[in-house]
Amino acid sequence: METVFWLVVMVPCSLLITGIGVYAWRRKEPMWFWSGITVKKEEITDVRAYNRANGILWIVFSLIYWAGTVVGVFHPGAAGIVIAAGTFVGVPLLIFGYRRIEAKYRVR
């Protein structure tokens, strides 16, 4: 029963983060990163490449959650550690990665 509960919680969470990546990748307008802040098309040199880079960033981040989902089926305690450590390290890397993407594609 514990495994079913774990999957019911983790698969949608993992799908959500992967979905953000796919959404960013396919978007025609520039994808935003920070809540409440939009990025205008005129501010980005190559919207398609910018969105693709953002999509990859989120999809790679979602791998932490997919790994935790799989590990949780076999070792629930270890899965918590994978997700906690991955999030602790992953969120700052998301911010760092986005800032690099923004610097690369921002109109100067």
Buried (B, 14 or more C-beta within 10 A) or exposed (E): EEEEEBBEEBEEBBBEBBBBBBBBBEBEEBBBBEEEEEBEEEBBEEBEEBBBBBBBBBBBBBBBBBBBBBBBBEEEEEBBEBBEEBBEEBEEBBEEBBEEBBEEBEEE
